[in-house]
Amino acid sequence: MHGQNHIKFMDHNILLFKLDAYGIRGLVNQWFKSYLSNRKQYVEIKYMENTSQISEKFTSTSKETKGGVLLGLVLSPVLFLLYINDLPINIQGGRTILFADDINIKIEATIAHILNKTVEEVMQQLSSWFHSNKLVINTDKTSTISFHAWQNIRNLKH
């Protein structure tokens, strides 16, 4: 597994459960379980004294992976999309748009306090879904954008 990185942590048991719910059962589900199980990874660092040759190579001990899928494999993006596929049905109050590993939620309201309340509810639903699926929201990459007439800027939380 040298040279490959892991996608965000995905719990293998949750993934296999979701595959079963999508109709991927029996022998095929067992194949996925085998594909995800007993994988190991290690870290290798090559130290270069100068740019012409490697002086030393340091390697950690290998450890079994407990979750995630490897980047660079054909199945990895598909498995990730299947993992997050049920997110939109768990979010009420906004229109969820998934694109690769980006999630956008469009919330509309004509009254500021209703918009603020809906945003809070949707964020709670997102937090709950991420928690139950053992994922973490990257708050550094999370933002809100408000589109409104310039006259209606008052009373909006960011």
C-alpha positions as CSV (number, residue, x, y, z in Angstrom):
1,M,0.0,0.0,0.0
2,H,3.0,2.2,-0.1
3,G,2.3,5.6,-1.8
4,Q,-1.4,5.6,-1.5
5,N,-3.6,7.7,0.8
6,H,-6.9,7.1,2.5
7,I,-10.1,8.9,1.8
8,K,-11.9,10.3,4.8
9,F,-12.6,7.7,7.4
10,M,-15.5,5.5,6.4
11,D,-16.6,2.8,8.8
12,H,-16.6,-0.5,7.0
13,N,-19.5,-2.0,8.9
14,I,-21.7,1.1,8.1
15,L,-20.6,0.9,4.4
16,L,-21.5,-2.9,4.2
17,F,-24.8,-2.2,5.9
18,K,-25.6,0.6,3.3
19,L,-24.5,-1.7,0.4
20,D,-27.0,-4.3,1.8
21,A,-29.7,-1.6,2.0
22,Y,-29.0,-0.7,-1.7
23,G,-29.5,-4.4,-2.7
24,I,-25.8,-5.4,-2.7
25,R,-26.3,-8.6,-0.7
26,G,-25.1,-12.1,-0.3
27,L,-21.9,-13.1,-2.2
28,V,-21.3,-9.7,-3.6
29,N,-21.6,-8.1,-0.2
30,Q,-19.2,-10.7,1.2
31,W,-16.8,-9.9,-1.7
32,F,-16.8,-6.2,-0.6
33,K,-16.2,-7.3,3.0
34,S,-13.2,-9.3,1.9
35,Y,-12.0,-6.4,-0.3
36,L,-12.2,-4.0,2.7
37,S,-10.8,-6.4,5.4
38,N,-7.3,-7.3,6.4
39,R,-5.7,-4.3,4.7
40,K,-2.5,-2.9,6.1
41,Q,-0.6,0.3,5.7
42,Y,2.7,1.8,6.7
43,V,4.5,5.1,6.3
44,E,7.8,5.3,4.4
45,I,10.0,8.4,4.5
46,K,13.0,8.7,2.2
47,Y,15.7,11.1,3.5
48,M,17.8,12.7,0.8
49,E,21.3,14.1,1.7
50,N,21.4,15.8,-1.6
51,T,19.2,15.8,-4.7
52,S,21.2,13.0,-6.5
53,Q,20.5,10.0,-4.2
54,I,18.5,8.7,-1.2
55,S,20.7,8.5,1.9
56,E,18.3,6.7,4.2
57,K,14.8,5.2,4.2
58,F,12.7,5.0,7.3
59,T,9.6,2.7,7.5
60,S,7.0,2.5,10.3
61,T,5.6,-0.8,11.3
62,S,2.5,-1.8,9.4
63,K,-0.9,-1.5,11.0
64,E,-4.3,-2.8,9.9
65,T,-6.7,-0.2,8.6
66,K,-9.9,0.0,10.5
67,G,-11.8,2.2,8.0
68,G,-11.6,4.3,4.8
69,V,-10.8,3.2,1.3
70,L,-7.7,3.8,-0.7
71,L,-7.4,6.7,-3.1
72,G,-6.4,5.8,-6.6
73,L,-8.5,2.7,-6.8
74,V,-11.4,2.5,-9.2
75,L,-13.9,1.5,-6.5
76,S,-12.9,4.2,-3.9
77,P,-15.0,7.1,-5.3
78,V,-18.0,4.8,-5.9
79,L,-17.9,3.4,-2.4
80,F,-17.6,6.9,-0.9
81,L,-20.6,8.1,-3.0
82,L,-22.6,5.1,-1.8
83,Y,-21.6,5.9,1.8
84,I,-22.9,9.4,1.6
85,N,-25.8,8.7,-0.8
86,D,-28.5,8.7,2.0
87,L,-27.5,12.2,3.3
88,P,-30.1,14.1,1.2
89,I,-33.0,12.1,2.5
90,N,-31.9,12.9,6.1
91,I,-31.9,16.7,5.6
92,Q,-35.2,18.4,5.8
93,G,-35.6,22.1,5.2
94,G,-33.1,22.5,2.5
95,R,-32.2,21.2,-1.0
96,T,-29.1,19.0,-0.7
97,I,-26.7,18.9,-3.7
98,L,-23.9,16.4,-3.7
99,F,-20.9,16.7,-6.1
100,A,-18.0,14.3,-5.5
101,D,-17.1,15.0,-1.8
102,D,-18.7,18.5,-1.7
103,I,-22.1,19.0,-0.1
104,N,-24.2,22.1,-0.8
105,I,-27.5,22.8,0.9
106,K,-29.8,25.5,-0.5
107,I,-32.2,27.0,2.0
108,E,-34.8,29.6,1.0
109,A,-37.0,31.8,3.2
110,T,-38.5,35.3,2.8
111,I,-38.3,36.1,6.6
112,A,-35.0,36.4,8.3
113,H,-35.9,34.6,11.6
114,I,-37.4,31.7,9.7
115,L,-34.2,31.5,7.6
116,N,-32.1,31.6,10.7
117,K,-34.2,28.9,12.4
118,T,-34.1,26.6,9.3
119,V,-30.3,27.0,9.0
120,E,-29.9,26.0,12.6
121,E,-32.2,22.9,12.1
122,V,-30.4,21.8,9.0
123,M,-27.0,22.2,10.7
124,Q,-28.3,20.0,13.6
125,Q,-29.5,17.4,11.1
126,L,-26.1,17.5,9.3
127,S,-24.3,17.1,12.6
128,S,-26.5,14.2,13.6
129,W,-26.0,12.4,10.2
130,F,-22.2,12.9,10.3
131,H,-22.1,11.7,13.9
132,S,-24.1,8.5,13.2
133,N,-22.0,7.8,10.1
134,K,-18.8,8.4,12.0
135,L,-17.7,11.3,9.8
136,V,-16.5,14.7,10.8
137,I,-17.5,18.0,9.3
138,N,-14.5,20.0,8.3
139,T,-15.5,23.4,9.7
140,D,-12.4,25.1,8.1
141,K,-14.0,24.3,4.7
142,T,-17.6,25.0,5.7
143,S,-19.2,28.4,4.9
144,T,-22.5,30.1,4.4
145,I,-23.4,32.4,1.6
146,S,-26.4,34.6,1.7
147,F,-28.1,35.8,-1.5
148,H,-30.7,38.5,-0.9
149,A,-31.8,41.9,-2.0
150,W,-29.6,44.6,-0.4
151,Q,-32.6,46.0,1.4
152,N,-33.1,42.7,3.3
153,I,-29.6,42.4,4.8
154,R,-30.7,43.1,8.4
155,N,-31.2,40.3,10.9
156,L,-29.3,37.6,9.1
157,K,-26.8,35.4,11.0
158,H,-23.7,34.3,9.2
